[in-house]
Amino acid sequence: MLGFTGSLADARSPDAKVGVVNIPGVQQQYGRNFGVSVAPFRPPPPVVSAPIGHR
């Protein structure tokens, strides 16, 4: 086992470091912000081109 500077995960490691997540606990912690992205998805702007046709 490695010391405090090591990155070895064992039974005493915090859940987030091991990769275990308690979803109800996170929902309670984040409240209505649970599942809301910090950077909202925005579709790319539409590409506007000059109309081709009769003048």
N, C-alpha and C positions, 0 to 999 in steps of 0.2 A: 504494500500500500504506500502511496506517496504522501508527502506532508501537505501542509497548507498551500504550498505553491503548485502542487501537482493538479492534474485535471482528471484523476481517476474517480469515477462515481461508485459509491458503495451504498450500503443500507442506511448510512447516516447522512447521506447527501440530501439537500433540499429537493422536494418533488420537481420543481421547475428545472433543476440541473439534470435530473435523471430523465425527464421527459414525461412525467406523470402529471396530468392536469385534473383538478377537481372542478368540473364544469359548474355544479350548483354553487360552489364557493366563489368562483370567478363571476358568475351572474350576480350574486349578492354584492360582491365588491364593486362591480362596475355599474350596477343598476341599469337604467335605461340606455346607457351607452354600450352595453354588451353587444358585440357583433357589429358595431358601427365603426367603419374604417376611419382612421385619422386623416388619410388622404383619399377623399371621395373619388370614385371613378367618374371620369368625364370623357365622353366619346370625342374623337378628334373633330376639329371644326370641318364643316362641309367645304368641299372644293368647288369654288365658283369659277365657271369658265364663260367666256363670251359666247353668246348664242350664235349658232351658225344657221343661216337661212336667208330669207328675203329681207331686203332693205327698203 
